[in-house]
Amino acid sequence: MAEDGVVGSADFPAKRPREEEENCVSSAAAAMETETAKDPDCVSGVIPGWFSEISPMWPGEAHSLKIEKILFQGKSDYQNVMVFQSSTYGKVLVLDGVIQLTERDECAYQEMITHLPLCSIPNPKKVLVIGGGDGGVLREVARHSSVEQIDICEIDKMVVDVSKQFFPRVAIGYEDPRVTLNVGDGVAFLRAVPAGTYDAIIVDSSDPIGPAQELFEKPFFQSVANALRPGGVVCTQAESIWLHMHIIEDIVSNCHQIFKGSVNYAWTTVPTYPSGVIGFMLCSTEGPPVDFKHPVNPIAENDGSKDPLKFYNSEIHTAAFCLPSFAKKVIESMAK
Ligand code: SPD
């Protein structure tokens, strides 16, 4: 292990970096004057002065945010990284043209992806985060006083560095002494984890185009199940019921084959994500039963953190598993 709890990518195989940038699918305003703009090929205007999120994953629609100032643009080995100041959602982190978080609504995602699994089991001690380089999930895991070890595996060091520089209230998660950062490929990392190591694994990935693609595939879920103790839980980013039922169906089908405990889908609202909602796949391995819909491990009112919870509470935990009829029909039919 290297200094400061950071494990270098040499400790396990790194994912092959993207060779050449394909067509840039997203747009930010060309008309913006920026001191830091380095990649004008990836900046084209839909509405001048606005960032528009355009992707084949949500064809025919594009949510836009007004840009006050572009604060950072860079290209890592894996993706384009951009930070801009928006006029209504605070600072925004964008990877390959897709919004990962805004200061205003990140709580709705980070709190739910973390506390839905961790409040569903008694006494979680060892937690692994795959992805989540911005540190927001770490910040949330750290609220749980029972947790003794928090490992994170993030493929892109630039995401970690940029988050620490521009999103200190999110990246504050890295300051917890229980955290060990591994920079490398989450798929390879998990394959090397001894069976039964973790009580909970949280997969905070970007969308399945680009570096996160394998995190949506069956072999990855198999490695997750193997790395969990009996009755351990996983929560993965599982896209939008409005846009991605085909992806969700694949995830649910894989999870029913692999996880012999509970398999449930939950969702939350995030105004700046495509369609304004995003879902989570929650599963447990065979062992002590887990009833995700009824949390058994509430977070202490005074959890010792600087900022109180903004979004999560026990009522919204249970409500997150109530699905609209069209989604419920598909997802529940797969359990049979
Ligand atoms: N469509 C974007 C989905 C992004 C999910 N991951 C966000 C990372 C925040 N920690």
Boltz pocket constraint, residues with backbone or C-beta under 6 A from the ligand:
constraints:
  - pocket:
      binder: B
      contacts: [[A, 98], [A, 99], [A, 100], [A, 101], [A, 109], [A, 110], [A, 132], [A, 133], [A, 134], [A, 136], [A, 137], [A, 204], [A, 205], [A, 206], [A, 207], [A, 237], [A, 273], [A, 274]]
      max_distance: 6.0
